[in-house]
Amino acid sequence: MLTPLNRVILFVHDVEKCAEFYLNAFGFKVLPGQKPPSVCIEFDTGGCRLATSKPASASPHKIVFPAQDVPAARAALIARSVKLGPAKQFGPLTLCDGRDPDGNAFQISNRP
């Protein structure tokens, strides 16, 4: 089963400074409807989205895989022996976090 990657989150110390770097260096476009810029800034890179976010993880990054039905995707991954945390609901957003065997963070999310 191929699951496309649709988002990478970089956990940074200075969200706005890193965002300015990616804007100027690569010409990415800031996506509308952002949280306060001091918390997270998300870009359209022409393919996979990139977000700079305040540190909230022991990992410096998190890759995100899309799923319309996060609980079903979670169950399918658990059936393949993937260890995942619980599915969490934040209004219309549902997500689930996990780690690969080397400890790299990943997430399943219904965020577009």
N, C-alpha and C positions, 0 to 999 in steps of 0.2 A: 504494500500500500504506500503510495507516494503522498506525503503531506507537505504542501508548500509552506515555506517560511514567509511570514508576512510582516514581521516586526522584530527589530533588535532594540533593546533598551540598554543604553550605556549609563551606568551609575557614576556620576561625576561630582566633584566638590563645588564647581561653579557652573551652574546650568546655563546662565546667560552667556558667559565667556565661551564655553564650548559650543553653544548654539551659533554664536557669531562666527566662530571658526568654520563650522560646516556650511553656513550660509555663504560666507565669502570664499572659502577654498573650493567648494564643489557646486555652489549655486542651487542647493536644495531649496525647496519652497516650504514655508511653515504651513502646516495644516490648520484650517479654521477650527474654532471651538476648543482652544487650548485651556488647560489649567493655568493658574497664575504663572507667569514666566519664571519665577524663582523656584518653582516646584518641578516643572516638566515642560519641555518643548519638543514637539513631534514634527518630523519633516516628511514630505513626499520626496522620495529619491528617484522616482521614475520606475520603481519596482517595489522592493521591500521598504517598509517605513523604518525610519531611524528616530529614536527618542533619546534626548539627554534628560536625565532625571536625578533628583537628589539621591544620595546613597541610602538604600533601604535593604541592602542585601550584603552578605559576605562575599558575593561574587561581583566582579566589576561590570558584568553584563548579564543580560537575560535575553534569550531568543524566544520568540513567540510564534506559535502555530495557530492558525485559525480553525475554529470549529463552530458550526451553527448550533450544535447540541453538545455542549461541554460535558455534561454528565455521561452521555453515550460515548463520546470520544475517550473520556477518562476510563470508563468501564472496559472499552476495547484495549486500551493500553495496559491496564492492570491485568487483563487476560493474557497479555504478552510479557508478564512479569516486570512491568515498569512500576516503580514505586512513586506514588503521587500523593500529595496532600489532599485535603477535602476540596470539593468545588465550593467556591464562595460567590455569593450574589451581592452586587452593588447596583441596585435599581435594575436597569435592563442589561447591565454588564455581568457576565458570568465568567469566572476564570478558575484555573487550577494550576498550582505550581508543583514542579518536580526538579530533580537533579539527575544528570547523567552519571555513569559510573565514576567519572573523574571529579564530580562535584559541581559541574557547570550548571547554572540555573536555566530552566526553560519553563514556559508557560503555555497552557492551552487557553484560548480566549475567544469569545464571540464578538470582540471588538472588530468593527469593520476595518 
